């Protein structure tokens, strides 16, 4: 039996539901038409994000990331694309130029393979911008017209929030996720995220209604960043975030109002 686009999309949704439950909720809160874009992108993100962690061999991890870079290169070339339950619907969702731009999104994930700390603040910022910001920009642009700076500001804020939540797990895996783990430095990092969030929200009018569902994936960023700003110790404790009920209610409000 031939695999249909609907089959692939369902497979992408199932992959996101297992590997990234929060983004799954955000995609399900988006209009059905938007899900055909969001689920393939979020499924790719699950695969790319876990590629450095499924093996202890750096060379194999590098090969896994290269596989995705090669897949995006095929989409960017506009020719035949490898048959794959994520790549096939991704090719339908992405314009060639956006597929090309996502190469940096994958390349920065090489940091996850090794145990070296970030060289400096510029490298850390590039990692957050290219990973979180790059993914969000691709999603928004695939859905509709949007100002790239506003989307990337929102992506940076979301990326910082998600990174702070991931700190305990990253440290348990032998990584050094923060340039400076002192409470004041953590507070300043959260404040930087909040600054980016404010700039993005000041440019709401530059994001078309069609593109806005992409930004639902960052619906918790403001809450998490404010928690880290007020109580930096919660980062190391792994207690950032909302209850499940509060989280879902907040998402419903964001989706209904369109005010990300």
N, C-alpha and C positions, 0 to 999 in steps of 0.2 A: 504494500500500500504506500502511495506517495505521501510524504509528509507535507502538510499544508502550512500556510503562514499562521493560521490560527493555532495549529499544534505547536509551532515554534514559540509563538507568543505565550501560550500557556506554560510551556517549559521554562521560558524566561521568568514568568511570574512566580512559578514554583521555586525557582532557584533564588529569587530575591526574597521570597517569603521565608525560606530556610536560612539564608545567609545574611540578610539585612532587613530584619522585620520592620524597622522604622521607615526605611525608604519604601517598603512594600505598602505600609499604611498610607504614606504620602501619595504613592501612585494610585492606590485605590480611591483616594479622595479626589483625584483629578477626573475630568470628563473622560468618558470611554475612549474617545478618539485620541486623546493625549497619551493614553496608556500604551498605544502601539509604538510610541517613541520612548516613553519613560522606561518601560520594562526591559527592552533590549539594552538600553544604556546602563540601567542599574544592574542588570545581569552581568554585563561586561565588567562593571565595577567590582562585583563580587568575585568574579574569576581573577581579575587583575590584582585585587587587594590580597587575595589568599595565595597567589602564586609564589611569593617569597617564603611562605610559611609551611608549605606542604612537604618540604624536603630540607634536610640538613646540608645538602650539597649545593654550594653557591652556583656551580656551573649549570646544574639542572634548573635551579630557580631562574637564572639568567635566560636559559632556553625557553622556559615557560613565558616569561615576559616578551621575549623576542617573537614567539609565536603570535602573540596579540599585536605586536607592532607590524608584523608581516601581514596579518589579516586586515589591519587598518590601511596599510599601504595598498592592498588590492582594492579596497573600497575607494580610496583616493584616486586610483588609476582609472576607475570607471569601467574596468573590464570584468571578466569572470571573477567571482568570489568563491572561496572555498565553501563547501556545504557544511554547515554547523548550526545547531539549534539557536545559538546566540548571534553568530556572525551573519547568518542569512537575514534575519529581521533587522539587524543593525544596519546592514547595507541598504535596506529600504528606508530607514529612518534618517540616515546621515547623508548630507551633501558631500561631494568629494573634498571640498576645501575644509569642512569641519573634521572629516576623517583624518586629513593630513595634520590638522592642528592638534588632534588628540595624541599624536606621537609623543609630545612632551609630557602629557598626562601619564603615559606609561613609563617613560624614561626615568622620571623622578622616583618611581617606586623601587628603583634599584637600591635606594637607601635602606629599604626594609630588609634586604638580603644580608647586609653586613652589620657588624656591631660597632662601627665607628660613630661617634657623635657628629652632629652637624658642625661644619667648620665655623660658621658664624651666623649672625641673624639674617644675612642676605640669603644664604643657602636654605635656612629654615623657611623664610618667607616664600622663596621660590617653590619649595616642596608643597606648602599649603596652597599657594595660588595655582600651581599646575595640576595638583591632584584634585582638591575640592573645587577650586575655581574653574579649572578646565572642564571637569565633568558637568558642572552646573551651566556653564556657558554653552556647551554643546547641546544640552537638553533644551535650554531656553531658545537658542537660535533655531533648533530643529522644529520648534513649535510655532514660532512667530517672530515678529520684529522686537528687538530689545537692544538697549544700550549696553555694550560690553562692559564698560567700567562699572556701571551699577550692578550688573550681574556678578562680576568678579568680586566686587566689594562684599556682596551678600555671600558669595561662595567662600571668601576668605574668613568672614565671621563664622559661618557654619563650620568650616574646616577647623578653626581654632577650638570651637566648642566641642566638636567630635574628638579632636586630638586630646583635649584635657580629660575627657571621659576615658580615653584609651590609655592614659599614662600608666595606671597600675599594671595593666596587662602587658604593655610594652616593656616595662621594667622587669616584670616577671620573666619575660622572654630574653632578657639580657641586653636590651637596647637602652639607649640614653636619649629619651625623647625630648628633654628640655635643655636648653642652653644654660639655664639657671633655675634650679628647683626651689630656691628660697621663697617663702611666702610673698614677700614684696614683689619679686620678679614674676611670680605666677599672677599676682593681682594686676601687674602692669600688662601682662600678656592678655588677660581677660579684657582689660580696658581698651587695648588696641583692637580686639575683636569687636567690642561695642562701638568704637569709633567707626569702623568699617560698616557695621550694621546701620548706624545712624546715617552715614553718607548714602548707603544704598536706599534706605527708606525715603530719604529726601528726594530721590530721583524716581519715585514710584511711577510717575507719569511717563517715564521713558521706557517702561516695560509694557508691551501690548497685552490686552486681555488674553490673547491666544498663548502668549509665552509664560504668563504668570503661574500656571500649574507646576512648572518646573521648580519654582521657588518654594513650593510647599514642603519640599524635602528638608528645608532648613527651619521648619516651624518651631523647633525647640531651642534654637541658638540663643535667642535673647535671654531666656530663663536660665540656661546653663551658664552663660557668660556672667550674668549678674550674680549667680550663686558663687562662682569662682572668684569674682571680684570682692564680694563681701566676706567670704569664708574660704580663703585659699587652701586651707587644710583639707577641704572636701575633695580636692583633686587626688591627693595621695590616699585618702580614705576610700575613694571610689564611690562616693555617695552623691555625685552630681546627677541631676535629672528630676523628673516628675513621676508621680505614681501613674500606673497604667491608665486609670480612669481619667485623671487630670490631663494626661498626655493626649488621649483620644478626644476629650472635650475641646481642648485647645486647637487641635487639628481641624475638628468640625467647624469651629468658629472661623478659623483662617480660610478654610475652603469656601465657606458660605459667603464670607465678606470679600474675598479676593485681596485682603490686606495682609500680605505676607510680612 
